[in-house]
Amino acid sequence: MTERAPLPRTGDDMDLPAGKTCGDCAHCRRCTLMFGHIPADESCDWSPSRFTPKRTEAPQP
């Protein structure tokens, strides 16, 4: 498989939030395995974008 350049933001409803990439999305693993995305993509194939930030666990006291 050849590497490709990341999908850039295009100014529409498929853009990920500023400063975010597919690698920051909870759906990254599925999209990279099934749909050919790479973690550096800045645009989503779902319209409108279904970007969901990855959950971060709060530190345990």
PDB file of N, H, CA, C and O in Angstrom:
ATOM      1  N   MET A   1       0.849  -1.173   0.000  1.00  0.00           N
ATOM      2  CA  MET A   1       0.000   0.000   0.000  1.00  0.00           C
ATOM      3  C   MET A   1       0.896   1.239   0.000  1.00  0.00           C
ATOM      4  O   MET A   1       1.897   1.286   0.716  1.00  0.00           O
ATOM      5  N   THR A   2       0.536   2.237  -0.803  1.00  0.00           N
ATOM      6  H   THR A   2      -0.277   2.198  -1.384  1.00  0.00           H
ATOM      7  CA  THR A   2       1.315   3.467  -0.846  1.00  0.00           C
ATOM      8  C   THR A   2       0.779   4.457   0.178  1.00  0.00           C
ATOM      9  O   THR A   2      -0.407   4.465   0.506  1.00  0.00           O
ATOM     10  N   GLU A   3       1.685   5.288   0.668  1.00  0.00           N
ATOM     11  H   GLU A   3       2.648   5.282   0.401  1.00  0.00           H
ATOM     12  CA  GLU A   3       1.264   6.312   1.616  1.00  0.00           C
ATOM     13  C   GLU A   3       0.691   7.482   0.837  1.00  0.00           C
ATOM     14  O   GLU A   3       1.037   7.712  -0.322  1.00  0.00           O
ATOM     15  N   ARG A   4      -0.194   8.217   1.502  1.00  0.00           N
ATOM     16  H   ARG A   4      -0.475   8.030   2.443  1.00  0.00           H
ATOM     17  CA  ARG A   4      -0.796   9.367   0.844  1.00  0.00           C
ATOM     18  C   ARG A   4      -0.724  10.567   1.770  1.00  0.00           C
ATOM     19  O   ARG A   4      -0.476  10.430   2.968  1.00  0.00           O
ATOM     20  N   ALA A   5      -0.943  11.735   1.207  1.00  0.00           N
ATOM     21  H   ALA A   5      -1.145  11.847   0.234  1.00  0.00           H
ATOM     22  CA  ALA A   5      -0.976  12.961   2.002  1.00  0.00           C
ATOM     23  C   ALA A   5      -2.290  12.998   2.788  1.00  0.00           C
ATOM     24  O   ALA A   5      -3.308  12.491   2.317  1.00  0.00           O
ATOM     25  N   PRO A   6      -2.269  13.594   3.977  1.00  0.00           N
ATOM     26  CA  PRO A   6      -3.507  13.691   4.760  1.00  0.00           C
ATOM     27  C   PRO A   6      -4.568  14.511   4.029  1.00  0.00           C
ATOM     28  O   PRO A   6      -4.246  15.440   3.289  1.00  0.00           O
ATOM     29  N   LEU A   7      -5.833  14.159   4.244  1.00  0.00           N
ATOM     30  H   LEU A   7      -6.095  13.405   4.846  1.00  0.00           H
ATOM     31  CA  LEU A   7      -6.931  14.948   3.685  1.00  0.00           C
ATOM     32  C   LEU A   7      -6.979  16.280   4.436  1.00  0.00           C
ATOM     33  O   LEU A   7      -7.102  16.282   5.661  1.00  0.00           O
ATOM     34  N   PRO A   8      -6.887  17.410   3.732  1.00  0.00           N
ATOM     35  CA  PRO A   8      -6.892  18.711   4.403  1.00  0.00           C
ATOM     36  C   PRO A   8      -8.318  19.185   4.710  1.00  0.00           C
ATOM     37  O   PRO A   8      -9.293  18.612   4.224  1.00  0.00           O
ATOM     38  N   ARG A   9      -8.418  20.221   5.510  1.00  0.00           N
ATOM     39  H   ARG A   9      -7.626  20.687   5.905  1.00  0.00           H
ATOM     40  CA  ARG A   9      -9.710  20.876   5.736  1.00  0.00           C
ATOM     41  C   ARG A   9     -10.125  21.547   4.428  1.00  0.00           C
ATOM     42  O   ARG A   9      -9.285  22.061   3.690  1.00  0.00           O
ATOM     43  N   THR A  10     -11.425  21.537   4.150  1.00  0.00           N
ATOM     44  H   THR A  10     -12.108  21.119   4.750  1.00  0.00           H
ATOM     45  CA  THR A  10     -11.909  22.104   2.890  1.00  0.00           C
ATOM     46  C   THR A  10     -12.869  23.266   3.093  1.00  0.00           C
ATOM     47  O   THR A  10     -13.337  23.855   2.119  1.00  0.00           O
ATOM     48  N   GLY A  11     -13.173  23.606   4.349  1.00  0.00           N
ATOM     49  H   GLY A  11     -12.793  23.128   5.141  1.00  0.00           H
ATOM     50  CA  GLY A  11     -14.052  24.742   4.610  1.00  0.00           C
ATOM     51  C   GLY A  11     -15.524  24.387   4.623  1.00  0.00           C
ATOM     52  O   GLY A  11     -16.368  25.276   4.515  1.00  0.00           O
ATOM     53  N   ASP A  12     -15.858  23.101   4.753  1.00  0.00           N
ATOM     54  H   ASP A  12     -15.173  22.379   4.841  1.00  0.00           H
ATOM     55  CA  ASP A  12     -17.272  22.723   4.799  1.00  0.00           C
ATOM     56  C   ASP A  12     -17.579  21.963   6.085  1.00  0.00           C
ATOM     57  O   ASP A  12     -16.761  21.939   7.005  1.00  0.00           O
ATOM     58  N   ASP A  13     -18.758  21.339   6.150  1.00  0.00           N
ATOM     59  H   ASP A  13     -19.422  21.358   5.403  1.00  0.00           H
ATOM     60  CA  ASP A  13     -19.179  20.654   7.380  1.00  0.00           C
ATOM     61  C   ASP A  13     -18.449  19.341   7.619  1.00  0.00           C
ATOM     62  O   ASP A  13     -18.722  18.656   8.605  1.00  0.00           O
ATOM     63  N   MET A  14     -17.525  18.977   6.733  1.00  0.00           N
ATOM     64  H   MET A  14     -17.303  19.533   5.933  1.00  0.00           H
ATOM     65  CA  MET A  14     -16.766  17.738   6.915  1.00  0.00           C
ATOM     66  C   MET A  14     -15.418  17.984   7.590  1.00  0.00           C
ATOM     67  O   MET A  14     -14.692  17.038   7.893  1.00  0.00           O
ATOM     68  N   ASP A  15     -15.085  19.250   7.824  1.00  0.00           N
ATOM     69  H   ASP A  15     -15.675  20.019   7.578  1.00  0.00           H
ATOM     70  CA  ASP A  15     -13.831  19.573   8.494  1.00  0.00           C
ATOM     71  C   ASP A  15     -13.888  19.160   9.953  1.00  0.00           C
ATOM     72  O   ASP A  15     -14.923  19.280  10.609  1.00  0.00           O
ATOM     73  N   LEU A  16     -12.763  18.673  10.451  1.00  0.00           N
ATOM     74  H   LEU A  16     -11.922  18.576   9.919  1.00  0.00           H
ATOM     75  CA  LEU A  16     -12.642  18.385  11.875  1.00  0.00           C
ATOM     76  C   LEU A  16     -12.395  19.702  12.602  1.00  0.00           C
ATOM     77  O   LEU A  16     -11.994  20.681  11.971  1.00  0.00           O
ATOM     78  N   PRO A  17     -12.624  19.749  13.915  1.00  0.00           N
ATOM     79  CA  PRO A  17     -12.369  20.986  14.654  1.00  0.00           C
ATOM     80  C   PRO A  17     -10.917  21.446  14.471  1.00  0.00           C
ATOM     81  O   PRO A  17     -10.015  20.633  14.266  1.00  0.00           O
ATOM     82  N   ALA A  18     -10.714  22.747  14.548  1.00  0.00           N
ATOM     83  H   ALA A  18     -11.447  23.408  14.714  1.00  0.00           H
ATOM     84  CA  ALA A  18      -9.369  23.314  14.378  1.00  0.00           C
ATOM     85  C   ALA A  18      -8.384  22.640  15.324  1.00  0.00           C
ATOM     86  O   ALA A  18      -8.656  22.481  16.514  1.00  0.00           O
ATOM     87  N   GLY A  19      -7.247  22.249  14.784  1.00  0.00           N
ATOM     88  H   GLY A  19      -7.026  22.378  13.818  1.00  0.00           H
ATOM     89  CA  GLY A  19      -6.205  21.632  15.584  1.00  0.00           C
ATOM     90  C   GLY A  19      -6.412  20.147  15.848  1.00  0.00           C
ATOM     91  O   GLY A  19      -5.595  19.530  16.531  1.00  0.00           O
ATOM     92  N   LYS A  20      -7.476  19.564  15.327  1.00  0.00           N
ATOM     93  H   LYS A  20      -8.139  20.066  14.771  1.00  0.00           H
ATOM     94  CA  LYS A  20      -7.768  18.138  15.543  1.00  0.00           C
ATOM     95  C   LYS A  20      -7.570  17.364  14.251  1.00  0.00           C
ATOM     96  O   LYS A  20      -7.718  17.907  13.157  1.00  0.00           O
ATOM     97  N   THR A  21      -7.232  16.086  14.393  1.00  0.00           N
ATOM     98  H   THR A  21      -7.112  15.644  15.282  1.00  0.00           H
ATOM     99  CA  THR A  21      -7.088  15.185  13.252  1.00  0.00           C
ATOM    100  C   THR A  21      -7.892  13.921  13.543  1.00  0.00           C
ATOM    101  O   THR A  21      -8.444  13.763  14.632  1.00  0.00           O
ATOM    102  N   CYS A  22      -7.949  13.040  12.576  1.00  0.00           N
ATOM    103  H   CYS A  22      -7.500  13.169  11.692  1.00  0.00           H
ATOM    104  CA  CYS A  22      -8.655  11.767  12.787  1.00  0.00           C
ATOM    105  C   CYS A  22      -8.095  11.018  13.989  1.00  0.00           C
ATOM    106  O   CYS A  22      -8.834  10.323  14.686  1.00  0.00           O
ATOM    107  N   GLY A  23      -6.801  11.151  14.237  1.00  0.00           N
ATOM    108  H   GLY A  23      -6.200  11.716  13.671  1.00  0.00           H
ATOM    109  CA  GLY A  23      -6.176  10.477  15.358  1.00  0.00           C
ATOM    110  C   GLY A  23      -6.729  10.913  16.706  1.00  0.00           C
ATOM    111  O   GLY A  23      -6.561  10.207  17.701  1.00  0.00           O
ATOM    112  N   ASP A  24      -7.392  12.076  16.752  1.00  0.00           N
ATOM    113  H   ASP A  24      -7.529  12.649  15.944  1.00  0.00           H
ATOM    114  CA  ASP A  24      -7.992  12.584  17.990  1.00  0.00           C
ATOM    115  C   ASP A  24      -9.439  12.133  18.158  1.00  0.00           C
ATOM    116  O   ASP A  24     -10.072  12.459  19.162  1.00  0.00           O
ATOM    117  N   CYS A  25      -9.966  11.396  17.203  1.00  0.00           N
ATOM    118  H   CYS A  25      -9.452  11.131  16.387  1.00  0.00           H
ATOM    119  CA  CYS A  25     -11.376  10.992  17.192  1.00  0.00           C
ATOM    120  C   CYS A  25     -11.565   9.582  17.767  1.00  0.00           C
ATOM    121  O   CYS A  25     -10.729   8.699  17.574  1.00  0.00           O
ATOM    122  N   ALA A  26     -12.658   9.398  18.462  1.00  0.00           N
ATOM    123  H   ALA A  26     -13.337  10.115  18.619  1.00  0.00           H
ATOM    124  CA  ALA A  26     -12.983   8.092  19.044  1.00  0.00           C
ATOM    125  C   ALA A  26     -13.204   7.032  17.965  1.00  0.00           C
ATOM    126  O   ALA A  26     -13.089   5.840  18.251  1.00  0.00           O
ATOM    127  N   HIS A  27     -13.514   7.434  16.746  1.00  0.00           N
ATOM    128  H   HIS A  27     -13.607   8.402  16.514  1.00  0.00           H
ATOM    129  CA  HIS A  27     -13.792   6.499  15.656  1.00  0.00           C
ATOM    130  C   HIS A  27     -12.569   6.217  14.783  1.00  0.00           C
ATOM    131  O   HIS A  27     -12.687   5.520  13.776  1.00  0.00           O
ATOM    132  N   CYS A  28     -11.408   6.739  15.143  1.00  0.00           N
ATOM    133  H   CYS A  28     -11.311   7.306  15.961  1.00  0.00           H
ATOM    134  CA  CYS A  28     -10.207   6.634  14.299  1.00  0.00           C
ATOM    135  C   CYS A  28      -9.895   5.194  13.904  1.00  0.00           C
ATOM    136  O   CYS A  28      -9.666   4.919  12.726  1.00  0.00           O
ATOM    137  N   ARG A  29      -9.880   4.288  14.844  1.00  0.00           N
ATOM    138  H   ARG A  29     -10.066   4.511  15.801  1.00  0.00           H
ATOM    139  CA  ARG A  29      -9.503   2.904  14.541  1.00  0.00           C
ATOM    140  C   ARG A  29     -10.420   2.307  13.474  1.00  0.00           C
ATOM    141  O   ARG A  29      -9.941   1.694  12.520  1.00  0.00           O
ATOM    142  N   ARG A  30     -11.716   2.480  13.625  1.00  0.00           N
ATOM    143  H   ARG A  30     -12.105   2.979  14.400  1.00  0.00           H
ATOM    144  CA  ARG A  30     -12.657   1.934  12.655  1.00  0.00           C
ATOM    145  C   ARG A  30     -12.460   2.558  11.279  1.00  0.00           C
ATOM    146  O   ARG A  30     -12.424   1.850  10.272  1.00  0.00           O
ATOM    147  N   CYS A  31     -12.333   3.878  11.234  1.00  0.00           N
ATOM    148  H   CYS A  31     -12.362   4.453  12.051  1.00  0.00           H
ATOM    149  CA  CYS A  31     -12.209   4.548   9.936  1.00  0.00           C
ATOM    150  C   CYS A  31     -10.893   4.215   9.236  1.00  0.00           C
ATOM    151  O   CYS A  31     -10.851   4.113   8.010  1.00  0.00           O
ATOM    152  N   THR A  32      -9.820   4.046  10.009  1.00  0.00           N
ATOM    153  H   THR A  32      -9.855   4.130  11.005  1.00  0.00           H
ATOM    154  CA  THR A  32      -8.554   3.704   9.363  1.00  0.00           C
ATOM    155  C   THR A  32      -8.571   2.267   8.862  1.00  0.00           C
ATOM    156  O   THR A  32      -7.999   1.973   7.812  1.00  0.00           O
ATOM    157  N   LEU A  33      -9.216   1.373   9.594  1.00  0.00           N
ATOM    158  H   LEU A  33      -9.680   1.612  10.446  1.00  0.00           H
ATOM    159  CA  LEU A  33      -9.263  -0.025   9.163  1.00  0.00           C
ATOM    160  C   LEU A  33     -10.247  -0.267   8.032  1.00  0.00           C
ATOM    161  O   LEU A  33      -9.953  -1.027   7.109  1.00  0.00           O
ATOM    162  N   MET A  34     -11.412   0.368   8.089  1.00  0.00           N
ATOM    163  H   MET A  34     -11.651   0.985   8.838  1.00  0.00           H
ATOM    164  CA  MET A  34     -12.473   0.065   7.129  1.00  0.00           C
ATOM    165  C   MET A  34     -12.528   1.009   5.931  1.00  0.00           C
ATOM    166  O   MET A  34     -12.911   0.601   4.834  1.00  0.00           O
ATOM    167  N   PHE A  35     -12.149   2.260   6.137  1.00  0.00           N
ATOM    168  H   PHE A  35     -11.838   2.590   7.028  1.00  0.00           H
ATOM    169  CA  PHE A  35     -12.394   3.257   5.092  1.00  0.00           C
ATOM    170  C   PHE A  35     -11.138   3.901   4.528  1.00  0.00           C
ATOM    171  O   PHE A  35     -11.232   4.789   3.680  1.00  0.00           O
ATOM    172  N   GLY A  36      -9.964   3.474   4.980  1.00  0.00           N
ATOM    173  H   GLY A  36      -9.887   2.753   5.668  1.00  0.00           H
ATOM    174  CA  GLY A  36      -8.728   3.972   4.398  1.00  0.00           C
ATOM    175  C   GLY A  36      -8.262   5.325   4.890  1.00  0.00           C
ATOM    176  O   GLY A  36      -7.383   5.935   4.281  1.00  0.00           O
ATOM    177  N   HIS A  37      -8.832   5.804   5.974  1.00  0.00           N
ATOM    178  H   HIS A  37      -9.546   5.309   6.468  1.00  0.00           H
ATOM    179  CA  HIS A  37      -8.345   7.064   6.532  1.00  0.00           C
ATOM    180  C   HIS A  37      -6.991   6.847   7.171  1.00  0.00           C
ATOM    181  O   HIS A  37      -6.599   5.717   7.461  1.00  0.00           O
ATOM    182  N   ILE A  38      -6.284   7.937   7.388  1.00  0.00           N
ATOM    183  H   ILE A  38      -6.603   8.855   7.153  1.00  0.00           H
ATOM    184  CA  ILE A  38      -5.044   7.898   8.148  1.00  0.00           C
ATOM    185  C   ILE A  38      -5.221   8.854   9.329  1.00  0.00           C
ATOM    186  O   ILE A  38      -5.985   9.814   9.227  1.00  0.00           O
ATOM    187  N   PRO A  39      -4.535   8.613  10.438  1.00  0.00           N
ATOM    188  CA  PRO A  39      -4.720   9.445  11.625  1.00  0.00           C
ATOM    189  C   PRO A  39      -4.439  10.931  11.404  1.00  0.00           C
ATOM    190  O   PRO A  39      -4.919  11.755  12.183  1.00  0.00           O
ATOM    191  N   ALA A  40      -3.685  11.299  10.380  1.00  0.00           N
ATOM    192  H   ALA A  40      -3.294  10.630   9.748  1.00  0.00           H
ATOM    193  CA  ALA A  40      -3.354  12.701  10.136  1.00  0.00           C
ATOM    194  C   ALA A  40      -4.425  13.449   9.338  1.00  0.00           C
ATOM    195  O   ALA A  40      -4.301  14.660   9.152  1.00  0.00           O
ATOM    196  N   ASP A  41      -5.471  12.771   8.864  1.00  0.00           N
ATOM    197  H   ASP A  41      -5.572  11.788   9.016  1.00  0.00           H
ATOM    198  CA  ASP A  41      -6.527  13.444   8.093  1.00  0.00           C
ATOM    199  C   ASP A  41      -7.193  14.533   8.924  1.00  0.00           C
ATOM    200  O   ASP A  41      -7.389  14.378  10.130  1.00  0.00           O
ATOM    201  N   GLU A  42      -7.542  15.642   8.261  1.00  0.00           N
ATOM    202  H   GLU A  42      -7.383  15.768   7.282  1.00  0.00           H
ATOM    203  CA  GLU A  42      -8.203  16.768   8.919  1.00  0.00           C
ATOM    204  C   GLU A  42      -9.635  16.939   8.442  1.00  0.00           C
ATOM    205  O   GLU A  42     -10.303  17.906   8.809  1.00  0.00           O
ATOM    206  N   SER A  43     -10.105  16.015   7.635  1.00  0.00           N
ATOM    207  H   SER A  43      -9.563  15.229   7.337  1.00  0.00           H
ATOM    208  CA  SER A  43     -11.445  16.063   7.079  1.00  0.00           C
ATOM    209  C   SER A  43     -12.084  14.685   7.241  1.00  0.00           C
ATOM    210  O   SER A  43     -11.403  13.663   7.150  1.00  0.00           O
ATOM    211  N   CYS A  44     -13.380  14.665   7.479  1.00  0.00           N
ATOM    212  H   CYS A  44     -13.933  15.494   7.553  1.00  0.00           H
ATOM    213  CA  CYS A  44     -14.114  13.426   7.739  1.00  0.00           C
ATOM    214  C   CYS A  44     -14.919  13.026   6.506  1.00  0.00           C
ATOM    215  O   CYS A  44     -15.403  13.894   5.779  1.00  0.00           O
ATOM    216  N   ASP A  45     -15.067  11.744   6.264  1.00  0.00           N
ATOM    217  H   ASP A  45     -14.674  11.039   6.854  1.00  0.00           H
ATOM    218  CA  ASP A  45     -15.889  11.287   5.137  1.00  0.00           C
ATOM    219  C   ASP A  45     -17.376  11.268   5.474  1.00  0.00           C
ATOM    220  O   ASP A  45     -18.208  11.218   4.568  1.00  0.00           O
ATOM    221  N   TRP A  46     -17.722  11.308   6.748  1.00  0.00           N
ATOM    222  H   TRP A  46     -17.046  11.349   7.483  1.00  0.00           H
ATOM    223  CA  TRP A  46     -19.128  11.340   7.145  1.00  0.00           C
ATOM    224  C   TRP A  46     -19.626  12.768   7.031  1.00  0.00           C
ATOM    225  O   TRP A  46     -18.941  13.694   7.466  1.00  0.00           O
ATOM    226  N   SER A  47     -20.782  12.964   6.467  1.00  0.00           N
ATOM    227  H   SER A  47     -21.339  12.212   6.114  1.00  0.00           H
ATOM    228  CA  SER A  47     -21.324  14.313   6.328  1.00  0.00           C
ATOM    229  C   SER A  47     -22.668  14.403   7.032  1.00  0.00           C
ATOM    230  O   SER A  47     -23.596  13.672   6.684  1.00  0.00           O
ATOM    231  N   PRO A  48     -22.787  15.280   8.010  1.00  0.00           N
ATOM    232  CA  PRO A  48     -21.732  16.128   8.541  1.00  0.00           C
ATOM    233  C   PRO A  48     -20.737  15.297   9.340  1.00  0.00           C
ATOM    234  O   PRO A  48     -20.993  14.143   9.683  1.00  0.00           O
ATOM    235  N   SER A  49     -19.607  15.910   9.621  1.00  0.00           N
ATOM    236  H   SER A  49     -19.398  16.847   9.341  1.00  0.00           H
ATOM    237  CA  SER A  49     -18.543  15.226  10.355  1.00  0.00           C
ATOM    238  C   SER A  49     -19.077  14.616  11.643  1.00  0.00           C
ATOM    239  O   SER A  49     -19.844  15.248  12.369  1.00  0.00           O
ATOM    240  N   ARG A  50     -18.670  13.390  11.918  1.00  0.00           N
ATOM    241  H   ARG A  50     -18.048  12.876  11.328  1.00  0.00           H
ATOM    242  CA  ARG A  50     -19.076  12.717  13.162  1.00  0.00           C
ATOM    243  C   ARG A  50     -17.921  12.669  14.149  1.00  0.00           C
ATOM    244  O   ARG A  50     -17.828  11.753  14.967  1.00  0.00           O
ATOM    245  N   PHE A  51     -17.051  13.651  14.067  1.00  0.00           N
ATOM    246  H   PHE A  51     -17.126  14.395  13.402  1.00  0.00           H
ATOM    247  CA  PHE A  51     -15.909  13.713  14.972  1.00  0.00           C
ATOM    248  C   PHE A  51     -16.387  13.677  16.418  1.00  0.00           C
ATOM    249  O   PHE A  51     -17.232  14.474  16.825  1.00  0.00           O
ATOM    250  N   THR A  52     -15.840  12.750  17.180  1.00  0.00           N
ATOM    251  H   THR A  52     -15.153  12.103  16.849  1.00  0.00           H
ATOM    252  CA  THR A  52     -16.124  12.618  18.611  1.00  0.00           C
ATOM    253  C   THR A  52     -14.776  12.523  19.317  1.00  0.00           C
ATOM    254  O   THR A  52     -14.023  11.576  19.091  1.00  0.00           O
ATOM    255  N   PRO A  53     -14.465  13.505  20.177  1.00  0.00           N
ATOM    256  CA  PRO A  53     -13.159  13.441  20.840  1.00  0.00           C
ATOM    257  C   PRO A  53     -13.004  12.143  21.630  1.00  0.00           C
ATOM    258  O   PRO A  53     -13.960  11.634  22.214  1.00  0.00           O
ATOM    259  N   LYS A  54     -11.778  11.622  21.634  1.00  0.00           N
ATOM    260  H   LYS A  54     -11.001  12.036  21.160  1.00  0.00           H
ATOM    261  CA  LYS A  54     -11.507  10.427  22.432  1.00  0.00           C
ATOM    262  C   LYS A  54     -11.747  10.749  23.898  1.00  0.00           C
ATOM    263  O   LYS A  54     -11.431  11.844  24.363  1.00  0.00           O
ATOM    264  N   ARG A  55     -12.298   9.802  24.611  1.00  0.00           N
ATOM    265  H   ARG A  55     -12.553   8.912  24.234  1.00  0.00           H
ATOM    266  CA  ARG A  55     -12.511   9.983  26.042  1.00  0.00           C
ATOM    267  C   ARG A  55     -11.179   9.893  26.759  1.00  0.00           C
ATOM    268  O   ARG A  55     -10.333   9.059  26.437  1.00  0.00           O
ATOM    269  N   THR A  56     -11.017  10.744  27.708  1.00  0.00           N
ATOM    270  H   THR A  56     -11.705  11.421  27.969  1.00  0.00           H
ATOM    271  CA  THR A  56      -9.815  10.681  28.535  1.00  0.00           C
ATOM    272  C   THR A  56     -10.260  10.353  29.945  1.00  0.00           C
ATOM    273  O   THR A  56     -11.222  10.924  30.460  1.00  0.00           O
ATOM    274  N   GLU A  57      -9.563   9.448  30.547  1.00  0.00           N
ATOM    275  H   GLU A  57      -8.782   8.984  30.129  1.00  0.00           H
ATOM    276  CA  GLU A  57      -9.888   9.052  31.908  1.00  0.00           C
ATOM    277  C   GLU A  57      -9.348  10.062  32.893  1.00  0.00           C
ATOM    278  O   GLU A  57      -8.212  10.519  32.770  1.00  0.00           O
ATOM    279  N   ALA A  58     -10.168  10.409  33.874  1.00  0.00           N
ATOM    280  H   ALA A  58     -11.091  10.037  33.974  1.00  0.00           H
ATOM    281  CA  ALA A  58      -9.710  11.314  34.914  1.00  0.00           C
ATOM    282  C   ALA A  58      -8.719  10.569  35.813  1.00  0.00           C
ATOM    283  O   ALA A  58      -8.916   9.392  36.115  1.00  0.00           O
ATOM    284  N   PRO A  59      -7.664  11.248  36.236  1.00  0.00           N
ATOM    285  CA  PRO A  59      -6.706  10.571  37.110  1.00  0.00           C
ATOM    286  C   PRO A  59      -7.366  10.138  38.419  1.00  0.00           C
ATOM    287  O   PRO A  59      -8.160  10.874  39.004  1.00  0.00           O
ATOM    288  N   GLN A  60      -7.026   8.952  38.856  1.00  0.00           N
ATOM    289  H   GLN A  60      -6.381   8.354  38.380  1.00  0.00           H
ATOM    290  CA  GLN A  60      -7.580   8.432  40.104  1.00  0.00           C
ATOM    291  C   GLN A  60      -6.820   9.033  41.278  1.00  0.00           C
ATOM    292  O   GLN A  60      -5.591   9.097  41.250  1.00  0.00           O
ATOM    293  N   PRO A  61      -7.546   9.483  42.328  1.00  0.00           N
ATOM    294  CA  PRO A  61      -6.858  10.089  43.481  1.00  0.00           C
ATOM    295  C   PRO A  61      -6.039   9.086  44.255  1.00  0.00           C
ATOM    296  O   PRO A  61      -5.404   9.442  45.248  1.00  0.00           O
TER     297      PRO A  61
END
